[in-house]
Amino acid sequence: MEYRRFSDTIVLRVDPGEEICRVLLDVAEKENIDLAHISGLGAINRFTTGVFDTVQKEYHANHFEGLFEIVSLTGTLTRKDGEPYLHAHLSAGDREGHVFGGHLNEAYVSATAEIIVRVIDGKVNRRMDERIGLNLYEFE
């Protein structure tokens, strides 16, 4: 991984074998990010996404392996209990053009990933909402 910060924007390259969520959380910690929007694209060979079941209040994971191009990577970086917290969604297409996606749990880069982190001047925390079953925004 390598990145450069330009004012409120971080331009990030994720290298083969690296896991995207881990890299983003590491950058958020290193750069002391409290709030940011992320977007990206790239090539991955293994990823797990989930779909939230609003009745059971749990994620159902889907695992994929093979050749995939990230069609869309979008999300937010915030804080929960003082630690960086990533909430991201990913869509990835296979060689036949089938697209799979959902809530991003993990994604391993096969060639490269190019991610833009737009740091927002502010702070938003997360807290568990037991009624919904998710870590929601908590505004101070």
N, CA, C and O atoms as a MOPAC input file, in Angstrom:
PM7 MOZYME 1SCF
protein

 N      0.84300 1    -1.17000 1     0.00000 1
 C      0.00000 1     0.00000 1     0.00000 1
 C      0.88700 1     1.23100 1     0.00000 1
 O      1.92600 1     1.29700 1     0.65700 1
 N      0.43400 1     2.17800 1    -0.75300 1
 C      1.10700 1     3.47300 1    -0.74700 1
 C      0.03800 1     4.53700 1    -0.94300 1
 O     -0.94500 1     4.32400 1    -1.65400 1
 N      0.24400 1     5.69600 1    -0.29700 1
 C     -0.72700 1     6.76500 1    -0.47800 1
 C     -0.06100 1     8.11200 1    -0.32100 1
 O      1.04200 1     8.23900 1     0.21100 1
 N     -0.77800 1     9.11900 1    -0.80600 1
 C     -0.37600 1    10.50300 1    -0.62600 1
 C     -1.59900 1    11.29100 1    -0.19500 1
 O     -2.71300 1    11.04800 1    -0.65900 1
 N     -1.36500 1    12.25000 1     0.71300 1
 C     -2.44800 1    13.12400 1     1.15500 1
 C     -2.28000 1    14.48200 1     0.50500 1
 O     -1.20400 1    15.07800 1     0.54600 1
 N     -3.36300 1    14.96800 1    -0.09800 1
 C     -3.41200 1    16.27400 1    -0.71900 1
 C     -4.55100 1    17.04000 1    -0.05300 1
 O     -5.71600 1    16.86800 1    -0.41000 1
 N     -4.20500 1    17.88800 1     0.91600 1
 C     -5.20500 1    18.64800 1     1.66300 1
 C     -6.20500 1    17.69500 1     2.31900 1
 O     -5.83300 1    16.95200 1     3.22700 1
 N     -7.47200 1    17.70100 1     1.87600 1
 C     -8.49000 1    16.85000 1     2.50100 1
 C     -8.71700 1    15.53700 1     1.74900 1
 O     -9.68700 1    14.83100 1     2.02800 1
 N     -7.84000 1    15.20100 1     0.80200 1
 C     -8.02600 1    14.01600 1    -0.02100 1
 C     -6.81200 1    13.10900 1     0.04700 1
 O     -5.67500 1    13.56200 1    -0.09100 1
 N     -7.06200 1    11.82100 1     0.26200 1
 C     -6.00700 1    10.80900 1     0.25600 1
 C     -6.18700 1     9.94500 1    -0.98600 1
 O     -7.26300 1     9.39700 1    -1.22300 1
 N     -5.12600 1     9.82900 1    -1.77300 1
 C     -5.10900 1     8.97800 1    -2.95300 1
 C     -4.30500 1     7.74800 1    -2.56800 1
 O     -3.12800 1     7.84400 1    -2.21900 1
 N     -4.95100 1     6.59000 1    -2.63600 1
 C     -4.42200 1     5.36000 1    -2.05600 1
 C     -4.32400 1     4.26000 1    -3.10500 1
 O     -5.25900 1     4.03800 1    -3.87400 1
 N     -3.18900 1     3.57600 1    -3.13100 1
 C     -3.01300 1     2.39100 1    -3.97100 1
 C     -2.87300 1     1.18200 1    -3.06000 1
 O     -2.02300 1     1.15800 1    -2.17000 1
 N     -3.71500 1     0.17900 1    -3.29000 1
 C     -3.64600 1    -1.06900 1    -2.53200 1
 C     -3.01600 1    -2.10900 1    -3.45800 1
 O     -3.41800 1    -2.25100 1    -4.61300 1
 N     -2.02600 1    -2.83000 1    -2.93600 1
 C     -1.22300 1    -3.73600 1    -3.75400 1
 C     -1.70200 1    -5.18500 1    -3.67200 1
 O     -2.47700 1    -5.53700 1    -2.78300 1
 N     -1.23200 1    -6.03300 1    -4.61300 1
 C     -1.64300 1    -7.44300 1    -4.63700 1
 C     -1.44800 1    -8.13400 1    -3.28800 1
 O     -0.42300 1    -7.97700 1    -2.62400 1
 N     -2.47500 1    -8.90900 1    -2.90700 1
 C     -2.43300 1    -9.66000 1    -1.65800 1
 C     -2.92700 1    -8.90300 1    -0.44800 1
 O     -3.20400 1    -9.51000 1     0.58600 1
 N     -3.04500 1    -7.58500 1    -0.55300 1
 C     -3.50000 1    -6.78800 1     0.58000 1
 C     -5.02300 1    -6.80600 1     0.67100 1
 O     -5.72900 1    -6.90500 1    -0.33300 1
 N     -5.50200 1    -6.70700 1     1.90700 1
 C     -6.94100 1    -6.72700 1     2.14800 1
 C     -7.42600 1    -5.28500 1     2.30200 1
 O     -6.90400 1    -4.53700 1     3.12900 1
 N     -8.40800 1    -4.90200 1     1.51800 1
 C     -8.85200 1    -3.51600 1     1.40600 1
 C     -9.35000 1    -2.93400 1     2.73300 1
 O     -8.96400 1    -1.82000 1     3.08800 1
 N    -10.18900 1    -3.65200 1     3.46900 1
 C    -10.72600 1    -3.11400 1     4.73200 1
 C     -9.60400 1    -2.82500 1     5.72500 1
 O     -9.59300 1    -1.77400 1     6.36600 1
 N     -8.67000 1    -3.75200 1     5.84900 1
 C     -7.54500 1    -3.58200 1     6.77900 1
 C     -6.71900 1    -2.35800 1     6.39900 1
 O     -6.33000 1    -1.57600 1     7.26600 1
 N     -6.45000 1    -2.19000 1     5.11100 1
 C     -5.67100 1    -1.04000 1     4.64000 1
 C     -6.39100 1     0.26300 1     4.97500 1
 O     -5.77000 1     1.20300 1     5.47200 1
 N     -7.68900 1     0.32700 1     4.70800 1
 C     -8.43800 1     1.55300 1     4.99000 1
 C     -8.45800 1     1.88100 1     6.47500 1
 O     -8.32200 1     3.04500 1     6.85200 1
 N     -8.62400 1     0.88000 1     7.31300 1
 C     -8.60000 1     1.11700 1     8.75900 1
 C     -7.21600 1     1.55300 1     9.23200 1
 O     -7.10500 1     2.40000 1    10.11800 1
 N     -6.16400 1     0.98400 1     8.65200 1
 C     -4.80100 1     1.39400 1     9.00600 1
 C     -4.54100 1     2.84800 1     8.62200 1
 O     -3.94800 1     3.60100 1     9.39500 1
 N     -4.98600 1     3.24400 1     7.42600 1
 C     -4.81000 1     4.63400 1     6.98600 1
 C     -5.62000 1     5.57300 1     7.87700 1
 O     -5.13700 1     6.64400 1     8.24500 1
 N     -6.84800 1     5.18300 1     8.22700 1
 C     -7.67800 1     6.01700 1     9.09500 1
 C     -7.00700 1     6.23600 1    10.44700 1
 O     -7.05700 1     7.33200 1    11.00500 1
 N     -6.37900 1     5.18200 1    10.96900 1
 C     -5.67300 1     5.30200 1    12.25100 1
 C     -4.45000 1     6.20100 1    12.10800 1
 O     -4.25000 1     7.11500 1    12.90700 1
 N     -3.63700 1     5.94100 1    11.09500 1
 C     -2.40100 1     6.70600 1    10.88500 1
 C     -2.67700 1     8.19000 1    10.64000 1
 O     -1.94800 1     9.05400 1    11.12700 1
 N     -3.74500 1     8.47700 1     9.87300 1
 C     -4.06900 1     9.86600 1     9.52000 1
 C     -5.04600 1    10.51300 1    10.50100 1
 O     -5.45700 1    11.65800 1    10.31300 1
 N     -5.41800 1     9.76400 1    11.56100 1
 C     -6.33000 1    10.26800 1    12.59200 1
 C     -7.64000 1    10.78500 1    11.98300 1
 O     -8.08600 1    11.89200 1    12.28200 1
 N     -8.23300 1     9.97100 1    11.13600 1
 C     -9.47200 1    10.34200 1    10.44800 1
 C    -10.66900 1    10.04400 1    11.34400 1
 O    -10.82900 1     8.92800 1    11.83700 1
 N    -11.51000 1    11.06500 1    11.54800 1
 C    -12.74600 1    10.91100 1    12.30500 1
 C    -13.95200 1    10.73000 1    11.39400 1
 O    -14.94400 1    10.11700 1    11.78900 1
 N    -13.87100 1    11.26400 1    10.16700 1
 C    -14.98800 1    11.20400 1     9.23900 1
 C    -14.46600 1    11.33300 1     7.81500 1
 O    -13.71200 1    12.25400 1     7.50400 1
 N    -14.87200 1    10.39900 1     6.94900 1
 C    -14.44600 1    10.44800 1     5.55200 1
 C    -15.39400 1     9.63800 1     4.68200 1
 O    -16.10100 1     8.74600 1     5.15100 1
 N    -15.38300 1     9.98100 1     3.40600 1
 C    -16.10500 1     9.20700 1     2.38600 1
 C    -15.05600 1     8.49700 1     1.54200 1
 O    -14.02000 1     9.07700 1     1.21700 1
 N    -15.32200 1     7.23900 1     1.18700 1
 C    -14.38100 1     6.49900 1     0.35000 1
 C    -15.06600 1     6.06200 1    -0.94200 1
 O    -16.27200 1     5.81600 1    -0.97800 1
 N    -14.26000 1     5.97200 1    -1.99900 1
 C    -14.72800 1     5.39700 1    -3.26000 1
 C    -13.53100 1     4.76200 1    -3.93900 1
 O    -12.39500 1     5.19700 1    -3.75100 1
 N    -13.79100 1     3.72800 1    -4.73300 1
 C    -12.66600 1     3.07000 1    -5.36900 1
 C    -13.05600 1     2.07600 1    -6.43500 1
 O    -14.23000 1     1.80600 1    -6.68800 1
 N    -12.00100 1     1.53700 1    -7.05700 1
 C    -12.12700 1     0.52600 1    -8.09200 1
 C    -10.86900 1    -0.31700 1    -8.07200 1
 O     -9.92100 1     0.00100 1    -7.35300 1
 N    -10.84800 1    -1.38700 1    -8.85200 1
 C     -9.65900 1    -2.22200 1    -8.89300 1
 C     -9.98300 1    -3.65100 1    -9.25100 1
 O    -11.07600 1    -3.95500 1    -9.72800 1
 N     -9.01700 1    -4.53200 1    -9.01600 1
 C     -9.16100 1    -5.95100 1    -9.33100 1
 C     -8.93800 1    -6.75900 1    -8.05500 1
 O     -7.98000 1    -6.53100 1    -7.31700 1
 N     -9.84100 1    -7.70700 1    -7.81000 1
 C     -9.77400 1    -8.55400 1    -6.61700 1
 C     -9.95800 1   -10.01400 1    -7.02500 1
 O    -10.53600 1   -10.31400 1    -8.07000 1
 N     -9.45400 1   -10.91800 1    -6.17400 1
 C     -9.60400 1   -12.33900 1    -6.48700 1
 C    -10.31900 1   -13.12400 1    -5.38700 1
 O    -10.57200 1   -14.31900 1    -5.53900 1
 N    -10.63900 1   -12.46000 1    -4.29700 1
 C    -11.37000 1   -13.11800 1    -3.21100 1
 C    -12.04600 1   -12.03100 1    -2.39400 1
 O    -11.40900 1   -11.06000 1    -1.98500 1
 N    -13.34700 1   -12.20400 1    -2.15700 1
 C    -14.04400 1   -11.21700 1    -1.34100 1
 C    -15.26500 1   -11.83400 1    -0.67800 1
 O    -15.80100 1   -12.84800 1    -1.12400 1
 N    -15.68600 1   -11.18700 1     0.40000 1
 C    -16.87700 1   -11.58800 1     1.13700 1
 C    -17.73300 1   -10.35400 1     1.33200 1
 O    -17.27000 1    -9.32400 1     1.82100 1
 N    -18.98700 1   -10.47900 1     0.93900 1
 C    -19.96400 1    -9.42500 1     1.18200 1
 C    -21.12700 1   -10.02900 1     1.95400 1
 O    -21.28100 1   -11.24900 1     2.02000 1
 N    -21.93300 1    -9.16600 1     2.53100 1
 C    -23.07200 1    -9.64300 1     3.29400 1
 C    -24.31900 1    -8.85000 1     2.99700 1
 O    -24.26600 1    -7.72800 1     2.49300 1
 N    -25.44600 1    -9.45900 1     3.32200 1
 C    -26.74300 1    -8.80300 1     3.23000 1
 C    -27.36300 1    -8.86300 1     4.62400 1
 O    -27.42600 1    -9.92800 1     5.24000 1
 N    -27.81700 1    -7.71700 1     5.11200 1
 C    -28.38100 1    -7.64100 1     6.45700 1
 C    -29.82400 1    -8.09700 1     6.45200 1
 O    -30.64400 1    -7.59400 1     5.68300 1
 N    -30.12900 1    -9.04700 1     7.31000 1
 C    -31.48700 1    -9.54900 1     7.50200 1
 C    -32.11500 1    -8.71200 1     8.60500 1
 O    -31.73600 1    -8.83200 1     9.77000 1
 N    -33.07800 1    -7.85800 1     8.24300 1
 C    -33.66200 1    -6.92900 1     9.20600 1
 C    -34.55100 1    -7.62500 1    10.22800 1
 O    -34.82100 1    -7.06000 1    11.28800 1
 N    -35.01200 1    -8.84100 1     9.93400 1
 C    -35.83300 1    -9.58200 1    10.88800 1
 C    -34.93900 1   -10.28800 1    11.91000 1
 O    -35.15200 1   -10.16500 1    13.11600 1
 N    -33.93700 1   -11.02800 1    11.42300 1
 C    -33.02800 1   -11.75400 1    12.30300 1
 C    -31.94900 1   -10.86100 1    12.91200 1
 O    -31.30000 1   -11.23900 1    13.88700 1
 N    -31.75900 1    -9.66500 1    12.32900 1
 C    -30.74200 1    -8.70600 1    12.78000 1
 C    -29.33900 1    -9.30700 1    12.70900 1
 O    -28.56300 1    -9.24800 1    13.66300 1
 N    -29.03800 1    -9.89400 1    11.52900 1
 C    -27.71500 1   -10.47600 1    11.31000 1
 C    -27.37900 1   -10.42800 1     9.82300 1
 O    -28.25800 1   -10.37200 1     8.96300 1
 N    -26.08000 1   -10.45300 1     9.55600 1
 C    -25.60800 1   -10.47500 1     8.17700 1
 C    -25.50100 1   -11.91200 1     7.69100 1
 O    -25.10700 1   -12.81200 1     8.43300 1
 N    -25.86000 1   -12.10500 1     6.43600 1
 C    -25.67400 1   -13.38700 1     5.76700 1
 C    -24.54300 1   -13.18600 1     4.76600 1
 O    -24.65500 1   -12.38100 1     3.84200 1
 N    -23.45900 1   -13.92100 1     4.95900 1
 C    -22.25000 1   -13.72600 1     4.15400 1
 C    -22.30000 1   -14.51600 1     2.84800 1
 O    -22.83900 1   -15.62100 1     2.78500 1
 N    -21.72000 1   -13.91600 1     1.81200 1
 C    -21.52100 1   -14.56000 1     0.52100 1
 C    -20.03200 1   -14.44500 1     0.18700 1
 O    -19.46500 1   -13.35300 1     0.21200 1
 N    -19.40800 1   -15.58500 1    -0.12600 1
 C    -17.97800 1   -15.62100 1    -0.42100 1
 C    -17.77500 1   -15.85200 1    -1.92000 1
 O    -18.49300 1   -16.63400 1    -2.54400 1
 N    -16.78500 1   -15.15800 1    -2.48300 1
 C    -16.50000 1   -15.27700 1    -3.91000 1
 C    -15.00000 1   -15.41700 1    -4.12000 1
 O    -14.20600 1   -14.77700 1    -3.43100 1
 N    -14.61900 1   -16.25000 1    -5.06900 1
 C    -13.21500 1   -16.38600 1    -5.47800 1
 C    -13.16000 1   -16.46800 1    -6.98900 1
 O    -14.03500 1   -17.05700 1    -7.62400 1
 N    -12.11200 1   -15.86700 1    -7.56500 1
 C    -11.93800 1   -15.86200 1    -9.01600 1
 C    -11.45200 1   -14.51000 1    -9.48000 1
 O    -10.90300 1   -13.73000 1    -8.70200 1
 N    -11.66000 1   -14.23600 1   -10.76300 1
 C    -11.25300 1   -12.96800 1   -11.35300 1
 C    -12.42000 1   -11.99200 1   -11.29500 1
 O    -13.47100 1   -12.24100 1   -11.88500 1
 N    -12.23700 1   -10.88300 1   -10.58500 1
 C    -13.29200 1    -9.89000 1   -10.43200 1
 C    -12.72500 1    -8.48600 1   -10.58300 1
 O    -11.59600 1    -8.20500 1   -10.18100 1
 N    -13.53800 1    -7.60900 1   -11.17500 1
 C    -13.24300 1    -6.18300 1   -11.23800 1
 C    -14.21100 1    -5.46900 1   -10.31000 1
 O    -15.41400 1    -5.73100 1   -10.34000 1
 N    -13.69200 1    -4.57300 1    -9.49000 1
 C    -14.56600 1    -3.77800 1    -8.62300 1
 C    -15.33400 1    -2.79500 1    -9.50400 1
 O    -14.74200 1    -1.93700 1   -10.15800 1
 N    -16.63800 1    -2.93200 1    -9.51100 1
 C    -17.51100 1    -2.02600 1   -10.25000 1
 C    -17.75900 1    -0.77400 1    -9.41500 1
 O    -17.80600 1     0.34100 1    -9.93400 1
 N    -17.91800 1    -0.98700 1    -8.10400 1
 C    -18.15800 1     0.12000 1    -7.19900 1
 C    -17.68500 1    -0.24400 1    -5.80200 1
 O    -17.98200 1    -1.32400 1    -5.29100 1
 N    -16.96100 1     0.65500 1    -5.20600 1
 C    -16.58400 1     0.57000 1    -3.79300 1
 C    -16.91300 1     1.93100 1    -3.19900 1
 O    -16.35600 1     2.94800 1    -3.61200 1
 N    -17.81100 1     1.94500 1    -2.23700 1
 C    -18.22000 1     3.20100 1    -1.62800 1
 C    -18.47800 1     2.98500 1    -0.14800 1
 O    -18.86500 1     1.89300 1     0.26700 1
 N    -18.26600 1     4.01900 1     0.64400 1
 C    -18.50900 1     3.85900 1     2.06500 1
 C    -18.07800 1     5.05700 1     2.87800 1
 O    -17.77100 1     6.12500 1     2.34900 1
 N    -18.06600 1     4.84300 1     4.19900 1
 C    -17.67800 1     5.89300 1     5.12900 1
 C    -16.68800 1     5.35400 1     6.15400 1
 O    -16.69500 1     4.17300 1     6.50200 1
 N    -15.85100 1     6.24900 1     6.61500 1
 C    -15.00000 1     6.00500 1     7.77500 1
 C    -15.49400 1     6.92800 1     8.87400 1
 O    -15.62300 1     8.13600 1     8.67600 1
 N    -15.76800 1     6.35000 1    10.03300 1
 C    -16.18300 1     7.12000 1    11.20200 1
 C    -15.41100 1     6.55700 1    12.39300 1
 O    -14.35600 1     5.94700 1    12.21800 1
 N    -15.93000 1     6.75800 1    13.59300 1
 C    -15.32200 1     6.20700 1    14.81100 1
 C    -16.38100 1     5.47000 1    15.62600 1
 O    -17.54800 1     5.86000 1    15.65500 1
 N    -15.95300 1     4.40900 1    16.28000 1
 C    -16.80000 1     3.69300 1    17.24700 1
 C    -15.92400 1     3.35500 1    18.43100 1
 O    -14.89800 1     2.69200 1    18.28500 1
 N    -16.32500 1     3.80700 1    19.59500 1
 C    -15.54400 1     3.59800 1    20.81700 1
 C    -14.09700 1     4.06500 1    20.64700 1
 O    -13.16600 1     3.44700 1    21.16300 1
 N    -13.93000 1     5.16600 1    19.91300 1
 C    -12.61900 1     5.76600 1    19.72800 1
 C    -11.76100 1     5.14400 1    18.63500 1
 O    -10.67800 1     5.64900 1    18.33800 1
 N    -12.22500 1     4.06400 1    18.03700 1
 C    -11.45400 1     3.36800 1    17.00500 1
 C    -12.04300 1     3.63900 1    15.61900 1
 O    -13.24800 1     3.85800 1    15.49200 1
 N    -11.19800 1     3.62400 1    14.57400 1
 C    -11.72300 1     3.78300 1    13.21400 1
 C    -12.75500 1     2.70100 1    12.90800 1
 O    -12.59400 1     1.54300 1    13.29200 1
 N    -13.81100 1     3.10000 1    12.21200 1
 C    -14.91200 1     2.19900 1    11.87700 1
 C    -15.22800 1     2.37300 1    10.40000 1
 O    -15.53700 1     3.47800 1     9.95100 1
 N    -15.15300 1     1.29300 1     9.65200 1
 C    -15.41700 1     1.31000 1     8.21500 1
 C    -16.78100 1     0.70400 1     7.93200 1
 O    -17.09500 1    -0.38600 1     8.40900 1
 N    -17.58200 1     1.40800 1     7.16200 1
 C    -18.83900 1     0.87000 1     6.63700 1
 C    -18.78200 1     1.05100 1     5.12500 1
 O    -18.87200 1     2.17100 1     4.62400 1
 N    -18.63100 1    -0.05600 1     4.40300 1
 C    -18.46200 1     0.02100 1     2.95700 1
 C    -19.30100 1    -1.03400 1     2.25500 1
 O    -19.60000 1    -2.09300 1     2.80800 1
 N    -19.67100 1    -0.71400 1     1.02000 1
 C    -20.35100 1    -1.66100 1     0.14400 1
 C    -19.50500 1    -1.82700 1    -1.11000 1
 O    -18.84600 1    -0.89300 1    -1.56600 1
 N    -19.54000 1    -3.04300 1    -1.66000 1
 C    -18.73100 1    -3.36600 1    -2.82800 1
 C    -19.57600 1    -4.14000 1    -3.82400 1
 O    -20.34200 1    -5.03000 1    -3.45400 1
 N    -19.42500 1    -3.78600 1    -5.09500 1
 C    -19.97200 1    -4.56800 1    -6.20500 1
 C    -18.80100 1    -4.95000 1    -7.08500 1
 O    -17.94500 1    -4.11900 1    -7.38900 1
 N    -18.76400 1    -6.22700 1    -7.50000 1
 C    -17.67300 1    -6.69800 1    -8.34800 1
 C    -18.21700 1    -7.59400 1    -9.45300 1
 O    -19.11200 1    -8.40900 1    -9.22800 1
 N    -17.66100 1    -7.42600 1   -10.64800 1
 C    -18.11400 1    -8.19200 1   -11.80300 1
 C    -17.12400 1    -9.26300 1   -12.19900 1
 O    -15.91100 1    -9.07400 1   -12.11100 1
 N    -17.66300 1   -10.41000 1   -12.64500 1
 C    -16.80000 1   -11.50200 1   -13.11000 1
 C    -16.57600 1   -11.38500 1   -14.62300 1
 O    -17.03600 1   -10.43000 1   -15.24900 1
 N    -15.88200 1   -12.34200 1   -15.19700 1
 C    -15.51300 1   -12.27000 1   -16.62100 1
 C    -16.71100 1   -12.35500 1   -17.55600 1
 O    -16.60800 1   -11.95200 1   -18.71500 1
 N    -17.84400 1   -12.86800 1   -17.08500 1
 C    -19.06400 1   -12.91700 1   -17.89300 1
 C    -19.94600 1   -11.68300 1   -17.69200 1
 O    -20.99100 1   -11.54900 1   -18.32900 1
 N    -19.52000 1   -10.79000 1   -16.81000 1
 C    -20.29100 1    -9.58000 1   -16.56400 1
 C    -21.32100 1    -9.70100 1   -15.46300 1
 O    -22.10300 1    -8.77500 1   -15.24900 1
 N    -21.34100 1   -10.82200 1   -14.76100 1
 C    -22.23500 1   -10.96500 1   -13.61700 1
 C    -21.67600 1   -10.14600 1   -12.45700 1
 O    -20.47700 1   -10.19300 1   -12.18100 1
 N    -22.52600 1    -9.41100 1   -11.79200 1
 C    -22.09200 1    -8.54300 1   -10.70500 1
 C    -22.67600 1    -9.05000 1    -9.39100 1
 O    -23.85900 1    -9.38000 1    -9.30100 1
 N    -21.81700 1    -9.10400 1    -8.37500 1
 C    -22.19200 1    -9.54600 1    -7.04500 1
 C    -21.76800 1    -8.47100 1    -6.05600 1
 O    -20.81900 1    -7.73000 1    -6.31300 1
 N    -22.45400 1    -8.38200 1    -4.94400 1
 C    -22.03200 1    -7.37200 1    -3.98500 1
 C    -22.86500 1    -7.35200 1    -2.73300 1
 O    -23.69500 1    -8.22700 1    -2.48700 1
 N    -22.61700 1    -6.32200 1    -1.94900 1
 C    -23.29600 1    -6.11400 1    -0.67800 1
 C    -22.38000 1    -5.39400 1     0.28900 1
 O    -21.43700 1    -4.71000 1    -0.11000 1
 N    -22.67600 1    -5.56100 1     1.56900 1
 C    -21.85100 1    -4.97800 1     2.63000 1
 C    -20.47800 1    -5.65100 1     2.60900 1
 O    -20.38400 1    -6.87600 1     2.67300 1
 N    -19.42900 1    -4.85700 1     2.52000 1
 C    -18.07600 1    -5.40200 1     2.39500 1
 C    -17.53900 1    -5.90300 1     3.72600 1
 O    -17.45700 1    -5.15400 1     4.69900 1
 N    -17.17100 1    -7.18500 1     3.75600 1
 C    -16.50900 1    -7.78600 1     4.91300 1
 C    -15.00500 1    -7.87800 1     4.69000 1
 O    -14.21700 1    -7.56700 1     5.58200 1
 N    -14.61200 1    -8.30800 1     3.49200 1
 C    -13.19300 1    -8.36800 1     3.14200 1
 C    -13.05300 1    -8.49200 1     1.63400 1
 O    -13.93300 1    -9.02200 1     0.95500 1
 N    -11.93000 1    -7.99200 1     1.12000 1
 C    -11.63100 1    -8.09500 1    -0.30400 1
 C    -10.12100 1    -8.06200 1    -0.48400 1
 O     -9.44600 1    -7.15200 1    -0.00200 1
 N     -9.59600 1    -9.07100 1    -1.18700 1
 C     -8.15500 1    -9.17900 1    -1.41300 1
 C     -7.82200 1    -8.77000 1    -2.84000 1
 O     -8.41600 1    -9.25800 1    -3.80100 1
 N     -6.86800 1    -7.87300 1    -2.95200 1
 C     -6.47700 1    -7.30700 1    -4.24200 1
 C     -5.65700 1    -8.32000 1    -5.03200 1
 O     -4.76400 1    -8.97500 1    -4.49300 1
 N     -5.97900 1    -8.43900 1    -6.32800 1
 C     -5.21700 1    -9.32900 1    -7.21100 1
 C     -4.21200 1    -8.56000 1    -8.05700 1
 O     -3.12000 1    -9.06400 1    -8.31900 1
 N     -4.55300 1    -7.36600 1    -8.48500 1
 C     -3.65000 1    -6.55300 1    -9.30700 1
 C     -3.37600 1    -5.21200 1    -8.62600 1
 O     -2.24200 1    -4.91500 1    -8.25100 1
 N     -4.41400 1    -4.41900 1    -8.47500 1
 C     -4.31300 1    -3.13900 1    -7.78000 1
 C     -5.70700 1    -2.66700 1    -7.41700 1
 O     -6.69300 1    -3.11800 1    -7.99800 1
 N     -5.78800 1    -1.77000 1    -6.46700 1
 C     -7.02700 1    -1.04900 1    -6.16300 1
 C     -6.65700 1     0.41000 1    -5.98000 1
 O     -5.66500 1     0.74100 1    -5.33200 1
 N     -7.46700 1     1.27100 1    -6.55900 1
 C     -7.27400 1     2.71400 1    -6.45900 1
 C     -8.43400 1     3.27800 1    -5.65900 1
 O     -9.59000 1     3.19700 1    -6.07400 1
 N     -8.11500 1     3.84600 1    -4.51600 1
 C     -9.15500 1     4.31900 1    -3.60600 1
 C     -8.91200 1     5.77800 1    -3.26000 1
 O     -7.78200 1     6.19000 1    -2.99600 1
 N     -9.98200 1     6.54600 1    -3.26700 1
 C     -9.94300 1     7.95200 1    -2.86700 1
 C    -10.64500 1     8.06500 1    -1.51500 1
 O    -11.77600 1     7.60900 1    -1.35000 1
 N     -9.96400 1     8.67200 1    -0.56300 1
 C    -10.52600 1     8.91800 1     0.76400 1
 C    -10.67600 1    10.42300 1     0.90100 1
 O     -9.68800 1    11.15400 1     0.95500 1
 N    -11.91200 1    10.87400 1     0.95700 1
 C    -12.18900 1    12.30600 1     1.09200 1
 C    -12.46200 1    12.59400 1     2.55900 1
 O    -13.52300 1    12.24200 1     3.07400 1
 N    -11.51300 1    13.23000 1     3.23500 1
 C    -11.63600 1    13.52000 1     4.66200 1
 C    -12.57200 1    14.71500 1     4.84100 1
 O    -12.42300 1    15.74600 1     4.18400 1
 N    -13.53500 1    14.55200 1     5.74400 1
 C    -14.53300 1    15.58200 1     6.01500 1
 C    -14.19800 1    16.22500 1     7.36000 1
 O    -13.90100 1    15.53600 1     8.33600 1
 N    -14.24900 1    17.54700 1     7.39000 1
 C    -13.95300 1    18.28700 1     8.61300 1
 C    -15.11400 1    18.12100 1     9.59100 1
 O    -16.10900 1    18.84000 1     9.51200 1
 N    -14.98000 1    17.18500 1    10.49600 1
 C    -16.02900 1    16.91800 1    11.47100 1
 C    -15.80000 1    15.57000 1    12.11800 1
 O    -14.80600 1    14.89500 1    11.85500 1
 N    -16.73800 1    15.19000 1    12.97100 1
 C    -16.62900 1    13.91500 1    13.66300 1
 C    -18.00900 1    13.30900 1    13.79700 1
 O    -18.96000 1    13.97000 1    14.21400 1
 N    -18.10200 1    12.04200 1    13.43700 1
 C    -19.32600 1    11.27400 1    13.62700 1
 C    -18.92100 1     9.94700 1    14.24600 1
 O    -18.04000 1     9.24800 1    13.74500 1
 N    -19.58400 1     9.61700 1    15.34100 1
 C    -19.33600 1     8.34000 1    16.00400 1
 C    -20.41500 1     7.34400 1    15.59700 1
 O    -21.36700 1     7.68000 1    14.89300 1
 N    -20.24000 1     6.11300 1    16.05900 1
 C    -21.21600 1     5.04400 1    15.84500 1
 C    -21.64400 1     4.49800 1    17.20000 1
 O    -20.86400 1     4.47700 1    18.15200 1
 N    -22.88800 1     4.06000 1    17.26900 1
 C    -23.37300 1     3.36400 1    18.45000 1
 C    -24.34200 1     2.29100 1    17.98900 1
 O    -25.03400 1     2.44600 1    16.98300 1
 N    -24.37800 1     1.19900 1    18.74200 1
 C    -25.27800 1     0.09900 1    18.41800 1
 C    -26.71000 1     0.50400 1    18.74100 1
 O    -27.00700 1     0.94700 1    19.85100 1
 N    -27.57700 1     0.35000 1    17.77600 1
 C    -29.00700 1     0.55000 1    17.97200 1
 C    -29.62800 1    -0.84100 1    18.07100 1
 O    -29.77700 1    -1.53300 1    17.06400 1
 N    -29.98800 1    -1.24500 1    19.28000 1
 C    -30.50400 1    -2.59300 1    19.52500 1
 C    -31.80800 1    -2.86200 1    18.77600 1
 O    -32.06800 1    -3.99300 1    18.36500 1
 N    -32.61200 1    -1.84200 1    18.60200 1
 C    -33.88900 1    -2.00700 1    17.89600 1
 C    -33.66600 1    -2.40900 1    16.44400 1
 O    -34.37000 1    -3.26900 1    15.91500 1
 N    -32.67500 1    -1.77900 1    15.79900 1
 C    -32.38800 1    -2.06800 1    14.39300 1
 C    -31.34300 1    -3.16600 1    14.25400 1
 O    -31.39300 1    -3.96400 1    13.31800 1
 N    -30.39400 1    -3.20700 1    15.18900 1
 C    -29.34700 1    -4.22400 1    15.13500 1
 C    -28.10200 1    -3.80900 1    14.38700 1
 O    -27.29900 1    -4.65400 1    13.98900 1
 N    -27.93500 1    -2.50700 1    14.19300 1
 C    -26.77800 1    -1.98700 1    13.45700 1
 C    -26.09700 1    -0.87300 1    14.24300 1
 O    -26.69700 1    -0.26500 1    15.13000 1
 N    -24.83200 1    -0.61400 1    13.90500 1
 C    -24.09400 1     0.52600 1    14.44900 1
 C    -24.45100 1     1.75500 1    13.62700 1
 O    -23.99200 1     1.90700 1    12.49500 1
 N    -25.25900 1     2.62100 1    14.19000 1
 C    -25.75300 1     3.80000 1    13.47900 1
 C    -24.92100 1     5.03300 1    13.79500 1
 O    -24.21000 1     5.08700 1    14.79900 1
 N    -25.02800 1     6.03000 1    12.90800 1
 C    -24.41700 1     7.32400 1    13.17500 1
 C    -24.90500 1     7.85600 1    14.51100 1
 O    -26.07900 1     7.72700 1    14.85800 1
 N    -23.97600 1     8.46100 1    15.26100 1
 C    -24.31500 1     9.16600 1    16.50000 1
 C    -23.71100 1    10.56300 1    16.38800 1
 O    -22.49000 1    10.72200 1    16.40200 1
 N    -24.56100 1    11.55500 1    16.27800 1
 C    -24.09400 1    12.92900 1    16.12300 1
 C    -23.92500 1    13.56800 1    17.49500 1
 O    -24.78000 1    13.43000 1    18.37100 1
 N    -22.81000 1    14.26900 1    17.66500 1
 C    -22.53300 1    14.94900 1    18.94700 1
 C    -23.11900 1    16.34100 1    18.93800 1
 O    -22.99300 1    17.07100 1    19.92100 1

